[in-house]
Each structure stands twice: as C-alpha cells, then as structure tokens.
Amino acid sequence: MSSTSYPATSQTTTTIPKLAVNGSNWIVWKNRTLILIHAKKLSHLLDDSVARPVKPEPLGDNPTTEETDTFATASEKYQEFDQSDAEVKHFITSTIPDSLFIKTINCTTASSLWKVI
C-alpha cells in the first residue's frame, strides 16, 4: 500500500495511506485523513461550519484609506480561506485513486469534494 507524507510539525511527519481502489482500507484512510485535517485546524472546511468569505470587489478610482484598509482585510481573509481549502483538497485528492479523483474533478470546495467521497 502506498502512502503520502505531510509534515505535521517541524519535528514529526504524518502518513496518510492511499485509499485502496476497492475501498478495503476506507476506515483507516478516512480516520487518518480526518485526524490530519483536524490537527491542521481545518476541519471546518469539511462541514461548512464557517462561511466562505466573499471575494471583495476591486477598488474603484481614488479609494479612501478606509476603503483600501477594508479591501486589504477582506482580500486577506478570502485568500487565507481559499488557500486552506486548497490545502485540504490536496490532502484528500493526493491520497485517493484516480478513478475516484475523476468523480471529484468538478468539486470547487473541500466540503463538496468530501461529500462526493
């Protein structure tokens, strides 16, 4: 059985087994995947318990300092959420068989991907 390693901290490594094509290791794979995602403090991305921030609209001409600050804060929150979601999708898709990955290819969020699996 092949596996993929992700650094859990600077001193330890977590190994997630690749999900078998026939699903024979589903329980082990699912639980190790959930533990890793929880350890990374990203489990809210699987259950939609935190709303996805709205992507801010581009600033118009001559924005005020307040508008610029608000835009910067909203952009940062959106990018952090998007990056975390991509990280969870990567954890999952890098450890599933291609036949299952193909079924998730149109999933745009970690939550939607998890529901398909």
Biopython code that builds the backbone (N, CA, C, O; Angstrom):
import numpy as np
from Bio.PDB.StructureBuilder import StructureBuilder

atoms = [
    (1, "MET", "N", (0.852, -1.166, 0.000)),
    (1, "MET", "CA", (0.000, 0.000, 0.000)),
    (1, "MET", "C", (0.896, 1.226, 0.000)),
    (1, "MET", "O", (1.783, 1.342, 0.845)),
    (2, "SER", "N", (0.678, 2.143, -0.934)),
    (2, "SER", "CA", (1.485, 3.355, -0.982)),
    (2, "SER", "C", (0.900, 4.393, -0.046)),
    (2, "SER", "O", (-0.268, 4.313, 0.336)),
    (3, "SER", "N", (1.724, 5.376, 0.324)),
    (3, "SER", "CA", (1.249, 6.417, 1.219)),
    (3, "SER", "C", (1.902, 7.733, 0.863)),
    (3, "SER", "O", (2.895, 7.779, 0.136)),
    (4, "THR", "N", (1.335, 8.790, 1.382)),
    (4, "THR", "CA", (1.842, 10.133, 1.157)),
    (4, "THR", "C", (2.124, 10.752, 2.509)),
    (4, "THR", "O", (1.318, 10.606, 3.428)),
    (5, "SER", "N", (3.255, 11.445, 2.657)),
    (5, "SER", "CA", (3.606, 12.068, 3.927)),
    (5, "SER", "C", (3.446, 13.568, 3.848)),
    (5, "SER", "O", (3.772, 14.192, 2.839)),
    (6, "TYR", "N", (2.936, 14.143, 4.931)),
    (6, "TYR", "CA", (2.812, 15.590, 5.062)),
    (6, "TYR", "C", (3.435, 15.985, 6.382)),
    (6, "TYR", "O", (3.210, 15.314, 7.389)),
    (7, "PRO", "N", (4.219, 17.062, 6.409)),
    (7, "PRO", "CA", (4.771, 17.484, 7.686)),
    (7, "PRO", "C", (3.663, 17.980, 8.608)),
    (7, "PRO", "O", (2.938, 18.911, 8.258)),
    (8, "ALA", "N", (3.525, 17.368, 9.781)),
    (8, "ALA", "CA", (2.524, 17.793, 10.749)),
    (8, "ALA", "C", (3.087, 18.913, 11.609)),
    (8, "ALA", "O", (2.374, 19.850, 11.967)),
    (9, "THR", "N", (4.347, 18.815, 11.933)),
    (9, "THR", "CA", (5.070, 19.885, 12.612)),
    (9, "THR", "C", (6.477, 19.846, 12.064)),
    (9, "THR", "O", (6.787, 19.026, 11.199)),
    (10, "SER", "N", (7.320, 20.711, 12.550)),
    (10, "SER", "CA", (8.696, 20.697, 12.066)),
    (10, "SER", "C", (9.442, 19.453, 12.535)),
    (10, "SER", "O", (10.509, 19.140, 12.007)),
    (11, "GLN", "N", (8.892, 18.736, 13.526)),
    (11, "GLN", "CA", (9.603, 17.598, 14.085)),
    (11, "GLN", "C", (8.951, 16.248, 13.800)),
    (11, "GLN", "O", (9.573, 15.210, 14.025)),
    (12, "THR", "N", (7.717, 16.240, 13.312)),
    (12, "THR", "CA", (7.048, 14.965, 13.081)),
    (12, "THR", "C", (6.470, 14.908, 11.673)),
    (12, "THR", "O", (6.320, 15.931, 11.005)),
    (13, "THR", "N", (6.151, 13.703, 11.240)),
    (13, "THR", "CA", (5.540, 13.508, 9.934)),
    (13, "THR", "C", (4.312, 12.632, 10.108)),
    (13, "THR", "O", (4.338, 11.648, 10.848)),
    (14, "THR", "N", (3.247, 12.990, 9.430)),
    (14, "THR", "CA", (2.024, 12.202, 9.439)),
    (14, "THR", "C", (1.932, 11.479, 8.106)),
    (14, "THR", "O", (2.144, 12.081, 7.053)),
    (15, "THR", "N", (1.615, 10.191, 8.146)),
    (15, "THR", "CA", (1.488, 9.419, 6.923)),
    (15, "THR", "C", (0.031, 9.031, 6.722)),
    (15, "THR", "O", (-0.597, 8.433, 7.596)),
    (16, "ILE", "N", (-0.485, 9.379, 5.571)),
    (16, "ILE", "CA", (-1.851, 9.017, 5.195)),
    (16, "ILE", "C", (-1.749, 7.928, 4.134)),
    (16, "ILE", "O", (-1.141, 8.148, 3.087)),
    (17, "PRO", "N", (-2.333, 6.755, 4.385)),
    (17, "PRO", "CA", (-2.287, 5.718, 3.358)),
    (17, "PRO", "C", (-3.149, 6.124, 2.168)),
    (17, "PRO", "O", (-4.144, 6.832, 2.320)),
    (18, "LYS", "N", (-2.758, 5.672, 1.000)),
    (18, "LYS", "CA", (-3.585, 5.921, -0.190)),
    (18, "LYS", "C", (-4.820, 5.033, -0.085)),
    (18, "LYS", "O", (-4.716, 3.853, 0.253)),
    (19, "LEU", "N", (-5.970, 5.593, -0.369)),
    (19, "LEU", "CA", (-7.205, 4.822, -0.331)),
    (19, "LEU", "C", (-7.159, 3.748, -1.414)),
    (19, "LEU", "O", (-6.884, 4.041, -2.577)),
    (20, "ALA", "N", (-7.424, 2.519, -1.029)),
    (20, "ALA", "CA", (-7.416, 1.406, -1.981)),
    (20, "ALA", "C", (-8.545, 1.580, -2.993)),
    (20, "ALA", "O", (-9.617, 2.086, -2.662)),
    (21, "VAL", "N", (-8.293, 1.160, -4.215)),
    (21, "VAL", "CA", (-9.288, 1.264, -5.285)),
    (21, "VAL", "C", (-10.590, 0.575, -4.879)),
    (21, "VAL", "O", (-11.677, 1.060, -5.194)),
    (22, "ASN", "N", (-10.482, -0.544, -4.190)),
    (22, "ASN", "CA", (-11.684, -1.281, -3.777)),
    (22, "ASN", "C", (-12.245, -0.789, -2.441)),
    (22, "ASN", "O", (-13.247, -1.316, -1.958)),
    (23, "GLY", "N", (-11.606, 0.215, -1.843)),
    (23, "GLY", "CA", (-12.096, 0.790, -0.592)),
    (23, "GLY", "C", (-11.841, -0.056, 0.640)),
    (23, "GLY", "O", (-12.395, 0.221, 1.703)),
    (24, "SER", "N", (-11.012, -1.084, 0.515)),
    (24, "SER", "CA", (-10.800, -2.007, 1.632)),
    (24, "SER", "C", (-10.178, -1.344, 2.867)),
    (24, "SER", "O", (-10.315, -1.863, 3.975)),
    (25, "ASN", "N", (-9.507, -0.222, 2.693)),
    (25, "ASN", "CA", (-8.904, 0.474, 3.835)),
    (25, "ASN", "C", (-9.622, 1.795, 4.140)),
    (25, "ASN", "O", (-9.031, 2.715, 4.706)),
    (26, "TRP", "N", (-10.889, 1.877, 3.763)),
    (26, "TRP", "CA", (-11.680, 3.102, 3.923)),
    (26, "TRP", "C", (-11.643, 3.633, 5.359)),
    (26, "TRP", "O", (-11.408, 4.823, 5.567)),
    (27, "ILE", "N", (-11.872, 2.770, 6.344)),
    (27, "ILE", "CA", (-11.937, 3.214, 7.743)),
    (27, "ILE", "C", (-10.611, 3.838, 8.169)),
    (27, "ILE", "O", (-10.597, 4.912, 8.771)),
    (28, "VAL", "N", (-9.510, 3.180, 7.864)),
    (28, "VAL", "CA", (-8.186, 3.703, 8.229)),
    (28, "VAL", "C", (-7.912, 5.003, 7.483)),
    (28, "VAL", "O", (-7.492, 5.992, 8.084)),
    (29, "TRP", "N", (-8.151, 5.001, 6.172)),
    (29, "TRP", "CA", (-7.895, 6.206, 5.369)),
    (29, "TRP", "C", (-8.728, 7.382, 5.858)),
    (29, "TRP", "O", (-8.200, 8.474, 6.072)),
    (30, "LYS", "N", (-10.019, 7.164, 6.033)),
    (30, "LYS", "CA", (-10.919, 8.239, 6.451)),
    (30, "LYS", "C", (-10.487, 8.822, 7.794)),
    (30, "LYS", "O", (-10.398, 10.041, 7.939)),
    (31, "ASN", "N", (-10.219, 7.968, 8.769)),
    (31, "ASN", "CA", (-9.864, 8.459, 10.097)),
    (31, "ASN", "C", (-8.518, 9.165, 10.124)),
    (31, "ASN", "O", (-8.379, 10.192, 10.788)),
    (32, "ARG", "N", (-7.533, 8.643, 9.424)),
    (32, "ARG", "CA", (-6.235, 9.331, 9.375)),
    (32, "ARG", "C", (-6.347, 10.671, 8.654)),
    (32, "ARG", "O", (-5.714, 11.650, 9.048)),
    (33, "THR", "N", (-7.147, 10.708, 7.605)),
    (33, "THR", "CA", (-7.360, 11.962, 6.879)),
    (33, "THR", "C", (-8.047, 12.985, 7.774)),
    (33, "THR", "O", (-7.637, 14.145, 7.818)),
    (34, "LEU", "N", (-9.086, 12.566, 8.486)),
    (34, "LEU", "CA", (-9.792, 13.479, 9.390)),
    (34, "LEU", "C", (-8.893, 13.963, 10.524)),
    (34, "LEU", "O", (-8.956, 15.129, 10.913)),
    (35, "ILE", "N", (-8.062, 13.078, 11.051)),
    (35, "ILE", "CA", (-7.134, 13.469, 12.120)),
    (35, "ILE", "C", (-6.150, 14.513, 11.612)),
    (35, "ILE", "O", (-5.892, 15.505, 12.294)),
    (36, "LEU", "N", (-5.602, 14.299, 10.424)),
    (36, "LEU", "CA", (-4.662, 15.264, 9.849)),
    (36, "LEU", "C", (-5.337, 16.617, 9.640)),
    (36, "LEU", "O", (-4.780, 17.654, 10.003)),
    (37, "ILE", "N", (-6.514, 16.608, 9.066)),
    (37, "ILE", "CA", (-7.223, 17.862, 8.797)),
    (37, "ILE", "C", (-7.579, 18.566, 10.106)),
    (37, "ILE", "O", (-7.488, 19.790, 10.198)),
    (38, "HIS", "N", (-7.979, 17.802, 11.108)),
    (38, "HIS", "CA", (-8.274, 18.389, 12.421)),
    (38, "HIS", "C", (-7.007, 18.957, 13.060)),
    (38, "HIS", "O", (-7.041, 20.042, 13.642)),
    (39, "ALA", "N", (-5.902, 18.242, 12.959)),
    (39, "ALA", "CA", (-4.632, 18.714, 13.525)),
    (39, "ALA", "C", (-4.177, 20.017, 12.878)),
    (39, "ALA", "O", (-3.540, 20.850, 13.522)),
    (40, "LYS", "N", (-4.505, 20.183, 11.617)),
    (40, "LYS", "CA", (-4.166, 21.414, 10.897)),
    (40, "LYS", "C", (-5.188, 22.528, 11.164)),
    (40, "LYS", "O", (-5.074, 23.627, 10.622)),
    (41, "LYS", "N", (-6.187, 22.228, 12.007)),
    (41, "LYS", "CA", (-7.252, 23.185, 12.353)),
    (41, "LYS", "C", (-8.038, 23.617, 11.114)),
    (41, "LYS", "O", (-8.360, 24.792, 10.941)),
    (42, "LEU", "N", (-8.337, 22.642, 10.259)),
    (42, "LEU", "CA", (-9.042, 22.925, 9.012)),
    (42, "LEU", "C", (-10.332, 22.116, 8.861)),
    (42, "LEU", "O", (-10.936, 22.116, 7.788)),
    (43, "SER", "N", (-10.760, 21.429, 9.920)),
    (43, "SER", "CA", (-11.941, 20.565, 9.800)),
    (43, "SER", "C", (-13.217, 21.338, 9.486)),
    (43, "SER", "O", (-14.166, 20.761, 8.955)),
    (44, "HIS", "N", (-13.259, 22.618, 9.799)),
    (44, "HIS", "CA", (-14.441, 23.432, 9.462)),
    (44, "HIS", "C", (-14.665, 23.508, 7.950)),
    (44, "HIS", "O", (-15.763, 23.829, 7.496)),
    (45, "LEU", "N", (-13.631, 23.214, 7.184)),
    (45, "LEU", "CA", (-13.758, 23.263, 5.729)),
    (45, "LEU", "C", (-14.489, 22.044, 5.170)),
    (45, "LEU", "O", (-14.936, 22.061, 4.023)),
    (46, "LEU", "N", (-14.612, 20.997, 5.969)),
    (46, "LEU", "CA", (-15.317, 19.798, 5.510)),
    (46, "LEU", "C", (-16.805, 19.847, 5.814)),
    (46, "LEU", "O", (-17.598, 19.193, 5.137)),
    (47, "ASP", "N", (-17.193, 20.613, 6.823)),
    (47, "ASP", "CA", (-18.601, 20.611, 7.232)),
    (47, "ASP", "C", (-19.303, 21.954, 7.035)),
    (47, "ASP", "O", (-20.443, 22.133, 7.465)),
    (48, "ASP", "N", (-18.632, 22.879, 6.395)),
    (48, "ASP", "CA", (-19.214, 24.203, 6.115)),
    (48, "ASP", "C", (-19.639, 24.943, 7.380)),
    (48, "ASP", "O", (-20.562, 25.756, 7.336)),
    (49, "SER", "N", (-18.974, 24.671, 8.511)),
    (49, "SER", "CA", (-19.349, 25.348, 9.756)),
    (49, "SER", "C", (-18.866, 26.797, 9.792)),
    (49, "SER", "O", (-19.298, 27.576, 10.641)),
    (50, "VAL", "N", (-17.982, 27.153, 8.882)),
    (50, "VAL", "CA", (-17.537, 28.540, 8.741)),
    (50, "VAL", "C", (-17.836, 28.959, 7.306)),
    (50, "VAL", "O", (-17.442, 28.287, 6.354)),
    (51, "ALA", "N", (-18.532, 30.069, 7.170)),
    (51, "ALA", "CA", (-18.912, 30.544, 5.836)),
    (51, "ALA", "C", (-17.689, 31.012, 5.050)),
    (51, "ALA", "O", (-16.780, 31.637, 5.595)),
    (52, "ARG", "N", (-17.691, 30.697, 3.769)),
    (52, "ARG", "CA", (-16.625, 31.155, 2.876)),
    (52, "ARG", "C", (-16.739, 32.669, 2.737)),
    (52, "ARG", "O", (-17.813, 33.183, 2.426)),
    (53, "PRO", "N", (-15.639, 33.385, 2.964)),
    (53, "PRO", "CA", (-15.687, 34.844, 2.782)),
    (53, "PRO", "C", (-15.994, 35.200, 1.326)),
    (53, "PRO", "O", (-15.624, 34.477, 0.401)),
    (54, "VAL", "N", (-16.658, 36.300, 1.153)),
    (54, "VAL", "CA", (-16.981, 36.784, -0.187)),
    (54, "VAL", "C", (-15.741, 37.456, -0.763)),
    (54, "VAL", "O", (-15.071, 38.239, -0.089)),
    (55, "LYS", "N", (-15.448, 37.138, -2.021)),
    (55, "LYS", "CA", (-14.309, 37.773, -2.679)),
    (55, "LYS", "C", (-14.631, 39.260, -2.854)),
    (55, "LYS", "O", (-15.657, 39.606, -3.440)),
    (56, "PRO", "N", (-13.766, 40.132, -2.352)),
    (56, "PRO", "CA", (-14.073, 41.565, -2.434)),
    (56, "PRO", "C", (-14.007, 42.089, -3.866)),
    (56, "PRO", "O", (-13.203, 41.638, -4.682)),
    (57, "GLU", "N", (-14.867, 43.041, -4.136)),
    (57, "GLU", "CA", (-14.876, 43.704, -5.441)),
    (57, "GLU", "C", (-13.642, 44.592, -5.554)),
    (57, "GLU", "O", (-13.197, 45.157, -4.554)),
    (58, "PRO", "N", (-13.085, 44.722, -6.748)),
    (58, "PRO", "CA", (-11.927, 45.613, -6.920)),
    (58, "PRO", "C", (-12.284, 47.045, -6.511)),
    (58, "PRO", "O", (-13.427, 47.484, -6.644)),
    (59, "LEU", "N", (-11.291, 47.741, -6.019)),
    (59, "LEU", "CA", (-11.492, 49.134, -5.629)),
    (59, "LEU", "C", (-11.677, 50.008, -6.857)),
    (59, "LEU", "O", (-11.106, 49.749, -7.917)),
    (60, "GLY", "N", (-12.475, 51.036, -6.698)),
    (60, "GLY", "CA", (-12.665, 51.998, -7.774)),
    (60, "GLY", "C", (-11.507, 52.983, -7.807)),
    (60, "GLY", "O", (-10.516, 52.813, -7.096)),
    (61, "ASP", "N", (-11.636, 54.005, -8.628)),
    (61, "ASP", "CA", (-10.607, 55.044, -8.721)),
    (61, "ASP", "C", (-10.585, 55.862, -7.435)),
    (61, "ASP", "O", (-11.633, 56.164, -6.863)),
    (62, "ASN", "N", (-9.401, 56.212, -6.993)),
    (62, "ASN", "CA", (-9.202, 57.070, -5.820)),
    (62, "ASN", "C", (-9.930, 56.585, -4.565)),
    (62, "ASN", "O", (-10.743, 57.321, -4.007)),
    (63, "PRO", "N", (-9.653, 55.358, -4.112)),
    (63, "PRO", "CA", (-10.320, 54.872, -2.901)),
    (63, "PRO", "C", (-9.810, 55.617, -1.663)),
    (63, "PRO", "O", (-8.682, 56.109, -1.631)),
    (64, "THR", "N", (-10.662, 55.682, -0.663)),
    (64, "THR", "CA", (-10.255, 56.301, 0.597)),
    (64, "THR", "C", (-9.356, 55.329, 1.351)),
    (64, "THR", "O", (-9.265, 54.153, 0.998)),
    (65, "THR", "N", (-8.704, 55.817, 2.374)),
    (65, "THR", "CA", (-7.857, 54.965, 3.212)),
    (65, "THR", "C", (-8.699, 53.871, 3.856)),
    (65, "THR", "O", (-8.270, 52.721, 3.946)),
    (66, "GLU", "N", (-9.885, 54.229, 4.298)),
    (66, "GLU", "CA", (-10.782, 53.251, 4.919)),
    (66, "GLU", "C", (-11.178, 52.166, 3.918)),
    (66, "GLU", "O", (-11.185, 50.984, 4.261)),
    (67, "GLU", "N", (-11.506, 52.552, 2.693)),
    (67, "GLU", "CA", (-11.862, 51.578, 1.658)),
    (67, "GLU", "C", (-10.682, 50.667, 1.338)),
    (67, "GLU", "O", (-10.850, 49.461, 1.156)),
    (68, "THR", "N", (-9.497, 51.247, 1.272)),
    (68, "THR", "CA", (-8.290, 50.466, 0.993)),
    (68, "THR", "C", (-8.029, 49.466, 2.114)),
    (68, "THR", "O", (-7.713, 48.305, 1.854)),
    (69, "ASP", "N", (-8.162, 49.919, 3.365)),
    (69, "ASP", "CA", (-7.951, 49.033, 4.513)),
    (69, "ASP", "C", (-8.989, 47.911, 4.549)),
    (69, "ASP", "O", (-8.654, 46.753, 4.800)),
    (70, "THR", "N", (-10.242, 48.261, 4.298)),
    (70, "THR", "CA", (-11.315, 47.266, 4.283)),
    (70, "THR", "C", (-11.076, 46.242, 3.182)),
    (70, "THR", "O", (-11.256, 45.043, 3.396)),
    (71, "PHE", "N", (-10.673, 46.710, 2.012)),
    (71, "PHE", "CA", (-10.381, 45.824, 0.891)),
    (71, "PHE", "C", (-9.220, 44.891, 1.232)),
    (71, "PHE", "O", (-9.282, 43.693, 0.959)),
    (72, "ALA", "N", (-8.166, 45.440, 1.826)),
    (72, "ALA", "CA", (-6.992, 44.636, 2.175)),
    (72, "ALA", "C", (-7.362, 43.547, 3.180)),
    (72, "ALA", "O", (-6.936, 42.400, 3.035)),
    (73, "THR", "N", (-8.143, 43.895, 4.188)),
    (73, "THR", "CA", (-8.562, 42.921, 5.198)),
    (73, "THR", "C", (-9.435, 41.833, 4.578)),
    (73, "THR", "O", (-9.231, 40.647, 4.835)),
    (74, "ALA", "N", (-10.407, 42.240, 3.762)),
    (74, "ALA", "CA", (-11.301, 41.274, 3.115)),
    (74, "ALA", "C", (-10.532, 40.371, 2.152)),
    (74, "ALA", "O", (-10.798, 39.171, 2.078)),
    (75, "SER", "N", (-9.592, 40.939, 1.425)),
    (75, "SER", "CA", (-8.778, 40.153, 0.485)),
    (75, "SER", "C", (-7.939, 39.126, 1.223)),
    (75, "SER", "O", (-7.821, 37.979, 0.791)),
    (76, "GLU", "N", (-7.355, 39.545, 2.340)),
    (76, "GLU", "CA", (-6.523, 38.635, 3.127)),
    (76, "GLU", "C", (-7.360, 37.476, 3.671)),
    (76, "GLU", "O", (-6.937, 36.323, 3.597)),
    (77, "LYS", "N", (-8.532, 37.769, 4.212)),
    (77, "LYS", "CA", (-9.411, 36.714, 4.734)),
    (77, "LYS", "C", (-9.824, 35.752, 3.620)),
    (77, "LYS", "O", (-9.827, 34.536, 3.811)),
    (78, "TYR", "N", (-10.167, 36.298, 2.472)),
    (78, "TYR", "CA", (-10.574, 35.465, 1.342)),
    (78, "TYR", "C", (-9.420, 34.564, 0.897)),
    (78, "TYR", "O", (-9.612, 33.367, 0.682)),
    (79, "GLN", "N", (-8.236, 35.133, 0.761)),
    (79, "GLN", "CA", (-7.077, 34.364, 0.307)),
    (79, "GLN", "C", (-6.684, 33.292, 1.315)),
    (79, "GLN", "O", (-6.331, 32.181, 0.921)),
    (80, "GLU", "N", (-6.739, 33.603, 2.609)),
    (80, "GLU", "CA", (-6.414, 32.613, 3.638)),
    (80, "GLU", "C", (-7.395, 31.442, 3.586)),
    (80, "GLU", "O", (-6.992, 30.281, 3.656)),
    (81, "PHE", "N", (-8.674, 31.756, 3.464)),
    (81, "PHE", "CA", (-9.694, 30.716, 3.391)),
    (81, "PHE", "C", (-9.491, 29.867, 2.140)),
    (81, "PHE", "O", (-9.525, 28.638, 2.207)),
    (82, "ASP", "N", (-9.283, 30.516, 1.009)),
    (82, "ASP", "CA", (-9.095, 29.823, -0.263)),
    (82, "ASP", "C", (-7.857, 28.924, -0.220)),
    (82, "ASP", "O", (-7.890, 27.798, -0.716)),
    (83, "GLN", "N", (-6.776, 29.413, 0.366)),
    (83, "GLN", "CA", (-5.545, 28.633, 0.483)),
    (83, "GLN", "C", (-5.756, 27.416, 1.384)),
    (83, "GLN", "O", (-5.304, 26.317, 1.064)),
    (84, "SER", "N", (-6.438, 27.613, 2.499)),
    (84, "SER", "CA", (-6.714, 26.498, 3.407)),
    (84, "SER", "C", (-7.596, 25.453, 2.737)),
    (84, "SER", "O", (-7.369, 24.253, 2.890)),
    (85, "ASP", "N", (-8.596, 25.907, 1.998)),
    (85, "ASP", "CA", (-9.480, 24.993, 1.285)),
    (85, "ASP", "C", (-8.689, 24.184, 0.254)),
    (85, "ASP", "O", (-8.898, 22.979, 0.111)),
    (86, "ALA", "N", (-7.794, 24.842, -0.453)),
    (86, "ALA", "CA", (-6.953, 24.158, -1.443)),
    (86, "ALA", "C", (-6.042, 23.135, -0.761)),
    (86, "ALA", "O", (-5.795, 22.059, -1.306)),
    (87, "GLU", "N", (-5.549, 23.471, 0.422)),
    (87, "GLU", "CA", (-4.686, 22.549, 1.163)),
    (87, "GLU", "C", (-5.454, 21.279, 1.535)),
    (87, "GLU", "O", (-4.930, 20.176, 1.387)),
    (88, "VAL", "N", (-6.680, 21.425, 2.013)),
    (88, "VAL", "CA", (-7.496, 20.265, 2.369)),
    (88, "VAL", "C", (-7.813, 19.436, 1.123)),
    (88, "VAL", "O", (-7.737, 18.208, 1.161)),
    (89, "LYS", "N", (-8.166, 20.094, 0.031)),
    (89, "LYS", "CA", (-8.425, 19.358, -1.216)),
    (89, "LYS", "C", (-7.179, 18.581, -1.641)),
    (89, "LYS", "O", (-7.281, 17.452, -2.121)),
    (90, "HIS", "N", (-6.016, 19.183, -1.464)),
    (90, "HIS", "CA", (-4.770, 18.494, -1.813)),
    (90, "HIS", "C", (-4.551, 17.277, -0.922)),
    (90, "HIS", "O", (-4.208, 16.205, -1.420)),
    (91, "PHE", "N", (-4.744, 17.425, 0.393)),
    (91, "PHE", "CA", (-4.589, 16.286, 1.305)),
    (91, "PHE", "C", (-5.442, 15.118, 0.837)),
    (91, "PHE", "O", (-4.992, 13.972, 0.821)),
    (92, "ILE", "N", (-6.664, 15.417, 0.461)),
    (92, "ILE", "CA", (-7.604, 14.364, 0.083)),
    (92, "ILE", "C", (-7.286, 13.794, -1.296)),
    (92, "ILE", "O", (-7.154, 12.580, -1.450)),
    (93, "THR", "N", (-7.163, 14.658, -2.293)),
    (93, "THR", "CA", (-7.009, 14.162, -3.669)),
    (93, "THR", "C", (-5.677, 13.479, -3.921)),
    (93, "THR", "O", (-5.565, 12.665, -4.838)),
    (94, "SER", "N", (-4.672, 13.795, -3.127)),
    (94, "SER", "CA", (-3.376, 13.139, -3.335)),
    (94, "SER", "C", (-3.336, 11.739, -2.736)),
    (94, "SER", "O", (-2.354, 11.019, -2.913)),
    (95, "THR", "N", (-4.399, 11.345, -2.025)),
    (95, "THR", "CA", (-4.413, 10.023, -1.402)),
    (95, "THR", "C", (-5.606, 9.173, -1.836)),
    (95, "THR", "O", (-5.923, 8.171, -1.195)),
    (96, "ILE", "N", (-6.260, 9.569, -2.916)),
    (96, "ILE", "CA", (-7.366, 8.755, -3.432)),
    (96, "ILE", "C", (-6.986, 8.225, -4.814)),
    (96, "ILE", "O", (-6.178, 8.832, -5.517)),
    (97, "PRO", "N", (-7.571, 7.094, -5.198)),
    (97, "PRO", "CA", (-7.256, 6.553, -6.523)),
    (97, "PRO", "C", (-7.786, 7.463, -7.635)),
    (97, "PRO", "O", (-8.754, 8.200, -7.445)),
    (98, "ASP", "N", (-7.140, 7.396, -8.782)),
    (98, "ASP", "CA", (-7.536, 8.227, -9.921)),
    (98, "ASP", "C", (-9.004, 8.042, -10.291)),
    (98, "ASP", "O", (-9.673, 8.997, -10.687)),
    (99, "SER", "N", (-9.501, 6.820, -10.162)),
    (99, "SER", "CA", (-10.903, 6.558, -10.516)),
    (99, "SER", "C", (-11.863, 7.363, -9.639)),
    (99, "SER", "O", (-12.933, 7.758, -10.102)),
    (100, "LEU", "N", (-11.504, 7.605, -8.403)),
    (100, "LEU", "CA", (-12.321, 8.426, -7.509)),
    (100, "LEU", "C", (-12.030, 9.907, -7.723)),
    (100, "LEU", "O", (-12.936, 10.738, -7.657)),
    (101, "PHE", "N", (-10.774, 10.234, -7.977)),
    (101, "PHE", "CA", (-10.404, 11.630, -8.237)),
    (101, "PHE", "C", (-11.205, 12.194, -9.413)),
    (101, "PHE", "O", (-11.647, 13.343, -9.374)),
    (102, "ILE", "N", (-11.387, 11.393, -10.443)),
    (102, "ILE", "CA", (-12.138, 11.834, -11.625)),
    (102, "ILE", "C", (-13.562, 12.238, -11.242)),
    (102, "ILE", "O", (-14.119, 13.167, -11.827)),
    (103, "LYS", "N", (-14.150, 11.553, -10.272)),
    (103, "LYS", "CA", (-15.510, 11.887, -9.834)),
    (103, "LYS", "C", (-15.562, 13.197, -9.052)),
    (103, "LYS", "O", (-16.633, 13.783, -8.894)),
    (104, "THR", "N", (-14.413, 13.660, -8.564)),
    (104, "THR", "CA", (-14.370, 14.882, -7.751)),
    (104, "THR", "C", (-13.832, 16.080, -8.526)),
    (104, "THR", "O", (-13.724, 17.176, -7.976)),
    (105, "ILE", "N", (-13.503, 15.882, -9.769)),
    (105, "ILE", "CA", (-12.782, 16.903, -10.538)),
    (105, "ILE", "C", (-13.527, 18.232, -10.633)),
    (105, "ILE", "O", (-12.890, 19.280, -10.739)),
    (106, "ASN", "N", (-14.849, 18.214, -10.599)),
    (106, "ASN", "CA", (-15.618, 19.453, -10.693)),
    (106, "ASN", "C", (-15.962, 20.058, -9.334)),
    (106, "ASN", "O", (-16.643, 21.082, -9.268)),
    (107, "CYS", "N", (-15.504, 19.443, -8.266)),
    (107, "CYS", "CA", (-15.769, 19.975, -6.927)),
    (107, "CYS", "C", (-14.925, 21.231, -6.712)),
    (107, "CYS", "O", (-13.716, 21.226, -6.942)),
    (108, "THR", "N", (-15.571, 22.288, -6.275)),
    (108, "THR", "CA", (-14.867, 23.562, -6.110)),
    (108, "THR", "C", (-14.457, 23.831, -4.669)),
    (108, "THR", "O", (-13.694, 24.762, -4.410)),
    (109, "THR", "N", (-14.948, 23.034, -3.731)),
    (109, "THR", "CA", (-14.583, 23.222, -2.326)),
    (109, "THR", "C", (-14.209, 21.887, -1.702)),
    (109, "THR", "O", (-14.574, 20.825, -2.207)),
    (110, "ALA", "N", (-13.484, 21.955, -0.605)),
    (110, "ALA", "CA", (-13.135, 20.738, 0.129)),
    (110, "ALA", "C", (-14.393, 20.040, 0.631)),
    (110, "ALA", "O", (-14.476, 18.812, 0.626)),
    (111, "SER", "N", (-15.362, 20.825, 1.060)),
    (111, "SER", "CA", (-16.619, 20.264, 1.556)),
    (111, "SER", "C", (-17.352, 19.480, 0.471)),
    (111, "SER", "O", (-17.811, 18.364, 0.715)),
    (112, "SER", "N", (-17.461, 20.047, -0.709)),
    (112, "SER", "CA", (-18.164, 19.344, -1.792)),
    (112, "SER", "C", (-17.392, 18.096, -2.214)),
    (112, "SER", "O", (-17.994, 17.076, -2.549)),
    (113, "LEU", "N", (-16.077, 18.173, -2.198)),
    (113, "LEU", "CA", (-15.240, 17.028, -2.535)),
    (113, "LEU", "C", (-15.439, 15.911, -1.510)),
    (113, "LEU", "O", (-15.579, 14.743, -1.873)),
    (114, "TRP", "N", (-15.451, 16.279, -0.231)),
    (114, "TRP", "CA", (-15.609, 15.300, 0.845)),
    (114, "TRP", "C", (-16.964, 14.599, 0.739)),
    (114, "TRP", "O", (-17.062, 13.397, 0.988)),
    (115, "LYS", "N", (-17.998, 15.338, 0.375)),
    (115, "LYS", "CA", (-19.337, 14.750, 0.241)),
    (115, "LYS", "C", (-19.380, 13.725, -0.890)),
    (115, "LYS", "O", (-20.078, 12.718, -0.780)),
    (116, "VAL", "N", (-18.648, 13.968, -1.969)),
    (116, "VAL", "CA", (-18.603, 13.017, -3.086)),
    (116, "VAL", "C", (-17.910, 11.731, -2.656)),
    (116, "VAL", "O", (-18.342, 10.633, -3.008)),
    (117, "ILE", "N", (-16.842, 11.876, -1.900)),
    (117, "ILE", "CA", (-16.083, 10.702, -1.461)),
    (117, "ILE", "C", (-16.881, 9.933, -0.433)),
    (117, "ILE", "O", (-16.418, 8.907, 0.066)),
]
sb = StructureBuilder()
sb.init_structure("model")
sb.init_model(0)
sb.init_chain("A")
sb.init_seg("    ")
for serial, (resi, resn, name, xyz) in enumerate(atoms, 1):
    if name == "N":
        sb.init_residue(resn, " ", resi, " ")
    sb.init_atom(name, np.array(xyz, "f"), 0.0, 1.0, " ", f" {name:<3s}", serial, name[0])
structure = sb.get_structure()
